[in-house]
Amino acid sequence: MRILKFFMLVLLMSSLVFGQVFEGKNLNPNQLKPMDNYLGELTNIPLKQQLKKSITYHSLTFNDLGDRTIGYDPNTAGQGKRQLVGASNLYKKCVKSVVLLVALDATSLGSGSIVDDVGSILTNWHVVEGKEEMLVWIHDAGIAQLSDLNPDQANLAKVVAVDPDRDLALLKFDRGESKSPKVTLASASPVSIADDVFSIGHPEGYIWSFTYGVVSQIRPNFSWAYHNNNEFTADVIQTQTPINPGNSGGPLFNKSGQLVGVNSFSYEGQGLNFAVHISEIRDFLSSFEKGKYRDLSKNKSKESDEVNWEPLDLNDNGVPDAYRTSTNNDDYYDVLMIDEDENGTTDFFAFDTNRDGNIDIYVFDEDDVEGFEHFYYDYDGDGEIDEHGIDLDGDGKPESRDPYKG
C-alpha cells in the first residue's frame, strides 16, 4: 500500500507540473510525463526532496478552460473593503473537517467534507467521475505545501453513492471511521443574499486555503454544464467567494461555520462562482440513507468504453427477457442481466466469474430500492446455493457471507 501511495503522489506531482489536475477533469495521458522516465529521476533522491525540486523549477500551469475559466480579483469585486468577523477562529473550527481528494491515477484533485461519524465524505460527482476509490488526506496543521504530503498518511475511500444529475457524490473510508470531526450541516434555508460565506479547499494544489465573500443570489433549479458536456440541474448559491481548480467538492460555510453548499463551478467573469445548495445536499444524504443511489453504474466517465449488451429471448416469444455481455470484450459472455417478467426492468444479474460455463453468482434487489444488494454464491456449479451475502453500503461487495440455509 505504501508503494501504491508513493506512486500516486509522484504521479500527482508530475501531473501538476506537466499538465493540469483540477476538479475531476480527465487528463490527456500525453500531457503527463512518462512514469518510467520520471521514476528514473528519483533514483537515490528522497521523495520530499524531489517533490520540492519539482515545485521549485516548474510552474503550475492550467489550460484555458473556456466558459469555466475561474479566478477572482477581490479588488475589482469590492471585497477588499469587507471583513468576515472571527475569520481566524472559523478557519480553525472548520478546517479539520475538510479533506484532500486525489484520484489513484492522478487525473483528478478536489476537496471534500466529512459529514458523519463513520467517515462519509461529501464532494462533487465530477471529482470522482469514473473512479471507484480515491486517495484521501486529512488536515495536518504542520503541512502547508502539496510537496510535503506524506504518502503514508493517505487513506483510501470508496465511492458509495453518486448523483450525476446534481453533481454530488459520497465516499466512505475503506478502513473504519474517521478520527476527524464532521462538519455541521446548516438548515435547509441558512443563507440569504448579501450574507457572508467562506470556503476551505485546495485551489490549484495550494492545500487547505481559506477564501471568503458574500452570497450574490440564490438560484433555484439552475442548469449548467462542464467541459465534457455533462449537464446538471440543482438549486445553487451564487457567491463571490473566490474558488479555483481544486476547490471543487469542498464546503461553502456560513458565518457560523455551518456547511451551506458544495463549491462546484464558475463562469467566465469576476466573482461568478456557484455551490450546490444545502437543501440539495440534505436530500442527497437522506436519500442515500434510505437506500437510493446504490447504482454505481452511473459513475462512468463519458470518455470510457460503453458496455454493449446483446439482447436475448429465452422463452422465444419475441420479447427480450435477458441481455448478456463480456467483461473481457471477447467472444465469451460471462454476465447476464435478466428481465424475467419482460417489463423493461432488470430483476437480477448472473455471473460466470471463472468462465467454466456455470453461473456462480446471482445478484438480486429484494427490497425494491435502487441497487442490487443480495448475493448468492454457487461455488461448485451444481445449481445449489452455498453462501449468501448482503451489500449494505452499495459498494458492490457484501460485507459478510454466511452459509445459505434456504
C-alpha positions in Angstrom: 0.0 0.0 0.0 2.8 2.4 0.8 4.4 1.8 -2.6 1.0 2.5 -4.3 0.6 5.7 -2.3 4.2 6.7 -3.2 3.5 6.2 -6.9 0.2 8.1 -6.7 1.8 11.1 -5.0 4.6 11.1 -7.5 2.2 10.9 -10.4 0.1 13.7 -8.9 3.1 16.0 -8.6 4.2 15.2 -12.2 0.7 16.0 -13.4 0.7 19.3 -11.7 4.0 20.1 -13.2 3.5 18.8 -16.7 -0.3 19.0 -17.3 -3.3 20.0 -15.2 -5.1 18.4 -12.4 -8.3 20.1 -11.4 -11.8 19.3 -10.1 -12.3 15.9 -11.8 -11.3 16.8 -15.4 -9.7 13.8 -17.0 -6.2 14.5 -18.3 -4.9 13.7 -21.7 -2.3 10.9 -21.0 0.0 12.7 -23.4 0.2 15.6 -21.0 1.8 13.5 -18.3 5.5 12.8 -18.3 6.1 9.1 -18.8 6.1 7.3 -15.5 9.2 5.3 -16.1 11.2 8.4 -17.0 10.0 10.3 -14.0 10.8 7.4 -11.6 14.2 7.2 -13.2 14.9 10.7 -11.9 14.0 9.6 -8.4 16.9 7.2 -8.1 18.6 7.8 -4.7 16.6 11.0 -4.2 14.2 11.2 -1.2 10.6 11.8 -2.1 10.2 15.1 -0.4 13.4 16.5 -1.8 12.3 15.5 -5.4 8.8 17.0 -5.0 10.2 20.2 -3.6 12.6 20.3 -6.6 9.7 19.9 -9.0 7.7 22.8 -7.5 10.8 25.0 -7.4 11.8 24.5 -11.1 8.5 24.2 -12.7 5.4 26.4 -12.6 1.9 25.2 -12.1 0.1 25.6 -15.4 -3.6 25.2 -16.2 -5.1 25.3 -19.7 -7.7 27.8 -20.9 -11.0 26.4 -19.6 -13.4 28.4 -21.8 -16.7 29.1 -20.1 -15.3 27.6 -16.9 -12.3 29.9 -16.6 -12.3 30.7 -13.0 -10.5 33.2 -10.9 -11.2 36.2 -8.7 -9.8 39.6 -8.1 -11.1 40.9 -4.8 -10.1 44.5 -5.7 -12.3 44.6 -8.8 -15.2 43.0 -7.0 -15.1 45.2 -4.0 -14.3 42.5 -1.5 -11.2 44.3 -0.2 -13.4 46.6 2.0 -15.4 43.9 3.8 -14.1 41.6 6.6 -15.5 38.3 7.9 -15.8 38.6 11.7 -13.8 36.0 13.5 -12.4 34.5 10.3 -9.3 33.0 12.0 -11.4 31.1 14.6 -13.8 30.0 11.9 -10.9 28.5 9.9 -9.5 26.7 12.9 -13.0 25.4 13.7 -13.8 24.0 10.2 -10.5 23.1 8.6 -10.2 19.7 10.3 -13.4 18.5 8.6 -12.1 19.3 5.1 -10.1 16.6 3.2 -8.0 16.5 0.1 -9.1 14.0 -2.6 -6.8 12.7 -5.3 -7.5 10.1 -7.9 -5.3 7.0 -7.8 -4.2 7.7 -11.4 -3.7 11.4 -10.5 -6.3 12.6 -13.1 -8.4 14.4 -10.5 -7.8 16.6 -7.5 -10.6 18.1 -5.4 -11.9 18.8 -2.0 -14.4 17.1 0.3 -16.2 17.4 3.7 -16.6 14.7 6.4 -20.3 14.7 7.1 -20.8 12.0 9.7 -19.1 10.0 12.5 -18.3 7.0 10.3 -16.2 8.9 7.8 -18.5 9.7 4.9 -17.1 12.3 2.6 -19.3 14.6 0.5 -17.9 16.0 -2.7 -18.8 16.7 -6.4 -19.5 13.8 -8.7 -17.2 15.3 -11.4 -14.3 15.0 -8.9 -14.9 11.2 -8.6 -16.3 10.6 -12.1 -15.3 7.1 -13.4 -13.5 6.3 -10.1 -14.1 3.5 -7.6 -11.7 4.8 -5.0 -9.9 8.0 -4.1 -6.8 8.8 -2.0 -7.7 11.0 1.0 -5.5 13.2 3.1 -7.0 14.7 6.3 -5.8 18.1 7.5 -2.4 18.3 9.2 -1.6 21.7 10.6 2.1 21.0 10.2 1.9 20.7 6.4 1.3 23.7 4.2 2.7 22.5 0.8 1.5 19.8 -1.5 5.1 18.7 -1.9 5.2 17.9 1.9 2.3 15.4 1.8 3.3 12.1 3.4 2.2 9.1 1.2 1.9 7.0 4.4 -0.8 9.4 5.7 -3.1 8.9 2.7 -6.2 6.8 3.2 -8.4 5.1 0.7 -12.1 5.9 0.4 -14.6 4.1 -1.8 -17.3 5.9 -3.8 -20.6 4.6 -2.4 -23.1 7.0 -3.9 -23.3 9.3 -7.0 -25.9 11.7 -8.2 -24.8 12.8 -11.7 -27.9 15.0 -12.1 -26.9 17.3 -9.2 -23.1 16.8 -9.3 -22.9 15.2 -5.9 -21.1 12.1 -4.6 -20.4 10.3 -1.3 -17.4 8.3 -0.3 -16.5 6.2 2.8 -13.2 5.5 4.3 -12.0 2.0 3.4 -11.0 1.2 7.0 -13.5 2.2 9.5 -14.5 5.6 10.8 -12.6 8.8 10.6 -11.0 10.5 13.6 -11.6 13.9 12.1 -14.6 16.0 13.2 -17.6 16.2 10.9 -19.0 19.4 9.5 -22.2 20.9 10.9 -24.9 20.9 8.2 -27.0 24.1 8.1 -30.7 24.0 8.0 -32.5 24.0 4.6 -32.7 27.8 4.4 -29.5 29.1 6.1 -28.3 31.8 3.7 -29.7 35.0 2.2 -28.4 37.4 -0.4 -25.5 39.5 0.9 -24.7 37.0 3.7 -21.0 36.4 4.5 -19.7 33.0 3.4 -16.3 31.3 3.2 -14.6 28.3 1.6 -11.8 26.0 2.5 -10.2 23.9 -0.2 -7.2 23.3 -2.4 -7.2 25.8 -5.3 -4.6 24.9 -7.9 -3.0 22.5 -5.4 -2.5 25.1 -2.7 -3.8 22.9 0.1 -6.3 24.0 2.8 -6.7 27.6 1.6 -9.2 30.0 3.1 -11.3 32.4 1.0 -14.4 34.4 1.8 -17.0 36.5 0.1 -20.7 37.2 0.0 -23.8 35.5 -1.4 -24.8 37.2 -4.7 -28.0 35.3 -5.4 -29.9 32.0 -4.7 -30.9 30.3 -8.0 -33.4 27.5 -7.8 -33.5 24.8 -10.4 -30.4 26.1 -12.1 -28.8 24.3 -15.0 -25.2 24.2 -16.0 -22.7 22.1 -18.0 -19.0 21.3 -17.9 -16.3 20.8 -20.5 -17.3 17.2 -21.2 -20.9 18.1 -21.8 -22.3 16.6 -18.6 -25.4 18.6 -17.7 -26.7 19.2 -14.2 -29.7 20.8 -12.5 -30.0 21.8 -8.9 -30.7 24.7 -6.5 -27.4 26.6 -6.3 -25.9 29.5 -4.3 -24.2 32.2 -6.4 -21.3 33.7 -4.5 -18.3 36.0 -4.9 -16.2 33.7 -2.7 -13.1 33.0 -4.8 -12.7 29.4 -5.9 -10.3 27.9 -8.4 -9.4 24.4 -9.8 -9.0 22.2 -6.7 -11.9 23.8 -4.7 -14.5 21.6 -6.4 -16.4 19.4 -4.0 -15.3 21.5 -1.0 -17.5 23.2 1.5 -19.1 26.6 1.4 -19.7 27.8 5.0 -21.9 30.5 6.5 -20.6 32.9 9.1 -21.5 30.4 11.9 -19.2 27.8 10.4 -22.1 25.6 9.1 -22.0 24.0 5.7 -24.4 25.6 3.3 -23.2 24.4 0.0 -20.7 22.4 -2.1 -18.5 24.5 -4.3 -19.0 23.2 -7.8 -18.4 25.6 -10.7 -17.6 29.1 -12.0 -18.4 31.1 -15.1 -16.1 33.4 -17.0 -16.1 36.8 -15.3 -15.4 38.2 -11.9 -16.9 36.6 -8.9 -19.3 34.3 -10.7 -18.9 31.2 -8.5 -21.6 28.6 -7.6 -22.2 26.0 -4.9 -24.9 23.3 -4.8 -27.4 24.4 -2.2 -27.7 22.7 1.3 -31.3 21.7 0.5 -30.0 19.5 -2.3 -27.2 18.1 -0.1 -29.6 17.2 2.7 -31.9 15.5 0.2 -29.0 13.6 -1.3 -27.7 12.3 2.1 -31.2 11.4 3.3 -32.0 9.5 0.1 -28.7 7.6 0.4 -29.6 6.5 3.9 -33.0 5.2 2.6 -31.2 3.0 0.0 -31.2 5.3 -3.0 -28.1 6.0 -5.2 -26.6 2.5 -4.7 -26.4 2.0 -8.5 -22.8 3.0 -9.1 -23.0 2.1 -12.8 -23.9 5.8 -13.3 -20.4 6.7 -12.1 -19.0 6.0 -15.6 -16.8 8.6 -17.4 -18.2 9.5 -20.8 -14.8 9.0 -22.2 -14.7 5.3 -21.1 -15.9 2.5 -23.2 -19.7 1.8 -23.1 -20.9 -1.7 -22.1 -22.5 -3.5 -25.0 -25.4 -5.7 -24.0 -26.7 -8.3 -26.5 -30.5 -8.9 -26.2 -31.8 -12.5 -25.8 -35.3 -14.0 -26.0 -35.0 -17.0 -23.7 -38.7 -18.0 -24.0 -38.9 -17.4 -27.7 -42.0 -15.1 -27.5 -40.4 -12.3 -29.5 -39.8 -10.1 -26.4 -36.2 -9.7 -25.0 -36.1 -11.0 -21.5 -32.3 -11.2 -20.9 -29.1 -9.4 -22.0 -25.5 -10.6 -22.0 -22.1 -9.1 -22.2 -18.4 -10.0 -22.0 -16.3 -8.3 -19.3 -13.1 -9.0 -21.4 -14.7 -7.8 -24.6 -14.1 -11.2 -26.3 -16.4 -13.9 -27.5 -17.1 -15.4 -24.1 -20.2 -14.0 -22.4 -19.8 -14.0 -18.6 -22.5 -11.7 -17.4 -26.3 -12.0 -17.8 -28.9 -9.3 -16.9 -32.3 -10.9 -16.5 -35.7 -9.3 -17.1 -37.9 -12.2 -16.0 -41.3 -10.6 -16.3 -40.4 -8.7 -19.5 -41.3 -5.3 -18.1 -38.1 -3.5 -19.1 -36.7 -3.6 -15.5 -33.7 -5.8 -14.5 -34.8 -8.5 -12.0 -31.3 -10.0 -11.3 -27.8 -10.5 -12.6 -25.9 -13.8 -13.1 -22.2 -14.1 -13.4 -19.8 -16.8 -14.6 -16.7 -15.4 -12.9 -14.3 -18.3 -13.5 -15.6 -18.8 -17.1 -16.3 -22.5 -16.7 -19.7 -22.4 -18.3 -21.6 -22.4 -14.9 -23.2 -19.5 -13.2 -21.5 -19.0 -9.8 -23.0 -15.7 -8.5 -26.6 -14.4 -8.6 -27.3 -10.8 -7.5 -30.9 -9.6 -6.6 -32.6 -6.5 -5.4 -35.0 -7.8 -2.8 -36.2 -4.6 -1.2 -37.4 -2.8 -4.4 -35.0 0.0 -3.7 -32.4 1.2 -6.2 -29.4 -1.1 -6.2 -28.8 -4.9 -6.1 -27.7 -5.9 -2.6 -28.3 -9.7 -2.2 -25.5 -12.0 -3.4 -26.0 -15.8 -3.8 -22.9 -18.0 -4.4 -22.8 -21.4 -6.1 -19.1 -22.3 -5.8 -19.1 -25.8 -7.2 -21.5 -25.1 -10.1 -24.0 -27.8 -9.0 -27.0 -25.4 -9.1 -27.3 -25.3 -5.3 -26.6 -22.0 -3.4 -23.7 -22.3 -1.0 -23.5 -18.9 0.6 -25.5 -15.7 0.9 -24.1 -12.1 1.3 -25.6 -8.6 1.7 -24.1 -5.4 0.4 -25.1 -2.8 3.0 -23.1 0.2 1.7 -23.7 -0.1 -2.0 -20.1 -0.6 -3.0 -20.8 -3.9 -4.9 -19.2 -6.1 -2.3 -21.0 -7.9 0.5 -19.7 -7.0 4.0 -20.1 -10.6 5.1 -21.1 -14.0 3.8 -23.0 -16.8 5.6 -23.8 -20.4 4.7 -27.1 -20.4 2.8 -29.9 -22.1 4.7 -32.6 -21.8 2.1 
